[in-house]
């Protein structure tokens, strides 16, 4: 999660400023911290899904094999 946050921070702040100065893209009404919040929320949701759904299914399959 920490590595994901660091990559998101790099993308949002320095990379976005470089792209904006090169006139490649603009975010419109979003501020940089809004985009960072969206990226971090997406990461938390995906990690939560993986933890609660995928890992639970793996443990249930392992339990059935042991019986």
Backbone as CSV, one residue per row, in Angstrom:
resi,resn,N_x,N_y,N_z,CA_x,CA_y,CA_z,C_x,C_y,C_z
1,UNK,0.832,-1.189,0.000,0.000,0.000,0.000,0.877,1.253,0.000
2,UNK,1.993,1.188,0.721,2.887,2.334,0.778,3.509,2.612,-0.594
3,UNK,3.924,1.558,-1.274,4.494,1.723,-2.607,3.455,2.290,-3.569
4,UNK,2.237,1.823,-3.460,1.154,2.333,-4.297,0.947,3.828,-4.045
5,UNK,0.964,4.236,-2.779,0.792,5.653,-2.442,1.938,6.492,-2.998
6,UNK,3.162,5.977,-2.923,4.309,6.723,-3.443,4.222,6.902,-4.963
7,UNK,3.828,5.848,-5.662,3.684,5.944,-7.118,2.558,6.910,-7.473
8,UNK,1.457,6.864,-6.744,0.348,7.784,-7.000,0.764,9.230,-6.752
9,UNK,1.520,9.468,-5.682,1.987,10.827,-5.392,2.899,11.314,-6.508
10,UNK,3.791,10.447,-6.997,4.661,10.835,-8.106,3.845,11.172,-9.344
11,UNK,2.838,10.376,-9.636,2.026,10.627,-10.826,1.253,11.928,-10.688
12,UNK,0.670,12.161,-9.525,-0.212,13.306,-9.359,0.567,14.620,-9.361
13,UNK,1.653,14.694,-8.634,2.314,15.988,-8.487,3.360,16.273,-9.569
14,UNK,4.529,15.667,-9.568,5.509,16.081,-10.590,5.114,15.690,-12.020
15,UNK,4.620,14.474,-12.220,4.282,14.023,-13.567,3.147,14.860,-14.155
16,UNK,2.135,15.143,-13.357,1.005,15.937,-13.847,1.443,17.343,-14.215
17,UNK,2.301,17.942,-13.413,2.766,19.298,-13.722,3.557,19.331,-15.025
18,UNK,4.368,18.311,-15.246,5.140,18.241,-16.491,4.201,18.111,-17.686
19,UNK,3.216,17.248,-17.578,2.271,17.058,-18.685,1.429,18.305,-18.926
20,UNK,1.072,19.002,-17.865,0.275,20.222,-18.025,1.095,21.308,-18.713
21,UNK,2.372,21.431,-18.340,3.231,22.439,-18.975,3.487,22.106,-20.441
22,UNK,3.506,20.826,-20.766,3.707,20.421,-22.158,2.401,20.464,-22.950
23,UNK,1.306,20.882,-22.309,-0.027,20.972,-22.931,-0.509,19.629,-23.461
24,UNK,-0.199,18.551,-22.747,-0.674,17.235,-23.167,-2.029,16.900,-22.560
25,UNK,-2.265,17.302,-21.322,-3.593,17.125,-20.746,-3.798,18.064,-19.568
26,UNK,-5.071,18.332,-19.272,-5.464,19.122,-18.117,-6.574,18.368,-17.414
27,UNK,-6.713,18.576,-16.117,-7.718,17.835,-15.357,-9.032,18.576,-15.218
28,UNK,-9.125,19.766,-15.690,-10.386,20.494,-15.592,-10.611,21.013,-14.188
29,UNK,-11.718,20.622,-13.572,-12.071,21.147,-12.262,-11.408,20.394,-11.116
30,UNK,-10.770,19.268,-11.385,-10.091,18.526,-10.330,-8.835,19.251,-9.892
31,UNK,-8.577,19.231,-8.610,-7.291,19.678,-8.077,-6.412,18.450,-7.924
32,UNK,-5.125,18.676,-7.737,-4.203,17.548,-7.624,-4.529,16.666,-6.427
33,UNK,-4.894,17.278,-5.297,-5.203,16.462,-4.117,-6.491,15.658,-4.303
34,UNK,-7.414,16.125,-5.148,-8.615,15.335,-5.444,-8.234,14.063,-6.204
35,UNK,-7.365,14.214,-7.195,-6.926,13.062,-7.980,-6.179,12.063,-7.103
36,UNK,-5.328,12.560,-6.212,-4.618,11.682,-5.284,-5.602,10.932,-4.391
37,UNK,-6.623,11.614,-3.902,-7.641,10.964,-3.081,-8.375,9.865,-3.827
38,UNK,-8.692,10.113,-5.096,-9.373,9.105,-5.916,-8.481,7.889,-6.110
39,UNK,-7.202,8.122,-6.420,-6.269,7.003,-6.607,-6.119,6.185,-5.331
40,UNK,-5.985,6.858,-4.191,-5.805,6.133,-2.929,-7.073,5.384,-2.532
41,UNK,-8.229,5.974,-2.760,-9.489,5.290,-2.474,-9.638,4.047,-3.340
42,UNK,-9.281,4.172,-4.619,-9.332,3.022,-5.525,-8.404,1.914,-5.040
43,UNK,-7.224,2.275,-4.590,-6.268,1.277,-4.100,-6.797,0.584,-2.853
44,UNK,-7.376,1.338,-1.937,-7.932,0.744,-0.710,-9.068,-0.204,-1.052
45,UNK,-9.927,0.189,-1.976,-11.043,-0.681,-2.373,-10.547,-1.969,-3.028
46,UNK,-9.536,-1.864,-3.892,-9.025,-3.063,-4.559,-8.314,-3.984,-3.575
47,UNK,-7.511,-3.423,-2.662,-6.834,-4.251,-1.661,-7.848,-4.868,-0.699
48,UNK,-8.884,-4.122,-0.362,-9.927,-4.658,0.511,-10.669,-5.804,-0.161
49,UNK,-10.993,-5.652,-1.431,-11.650,-6.723,-2.179,-10.763,-7.959,-2.214
50,UNK,-9.503,-7.748,-2.497,-8.576,-8.882,-2.558,-8.487,-9.577,-1.212
51,UNK,-8.420,-8.822,-0.146,-8.276,-9.412,1.182,-9.534,-10.164,1.594
52,UNK,-10.685,-9.518,1.440,-11.915,-10.118,1.962,-12.530,-11.163,1.037
53,UNK,-12.413,-11.021,-0.255,-13.072,-11.945,-1.176,-12.116,-13.018,-1.679
54,UNK,-11.038,-12.606,-2.268,-10.136,-13.564,-2.911,-9.422,-14.425,-1.877
55,UNK,-8.883,-13.824,-0.841,-8.159,-14.594,0.175,-9.113,-15.512,0.944
56,UNK,-10.341,-15.082,1.140,-11.324,-15.918,1.829,-11.641,-17.158,1.000
57,UNK,-11.765,-16.975,-0.323,-12.030,-18.109,-1.201,-10.859,-19.084,-1.195
58,UNK,-9.640,-18.573,-1.166,-8.466,-19.439,-1.129,-8.430,-20.244,0.157
59,UNK,-8.736,-19.615,1.268,-8.697,-20.337,2.540,-9.806,-21.384,2.616
60,UNK,-10.973,-21.105,2.011,-12.052,-22.088,2.006,-11.697,-23.286,1.132
61,UNK,-11.024,-23.054,0.005,-10.593,-24.153,-0.849,-9.545,-25.014,-0.146
62,UNK,-8.644,-24.384,0.565,-7.612,-25.122,1.299,-8.248,-25.952,2.412
63,UNK,-9.268,-25.400,3.050,-9.957,-26.114,4.123,-10.687,-27.322,3.567
64,UNK,-11.317,-27.207,2.393,-12.010,-28.330,1.785,-11.025,-29.429,1.379
65,UNK,-9.837,-29.057,0.924,-8.839,-30.065,0.544,-8.356,-30.855,1.752
66,UNK,-8.301,-30.206,2.905,-7.836,-30.882,4.112,-8.876,-31.855,4.681
67,UNK,-10.137,-31.685,4.308,-11.190,-32.576,4.820,-11.276,-33.761,3.947
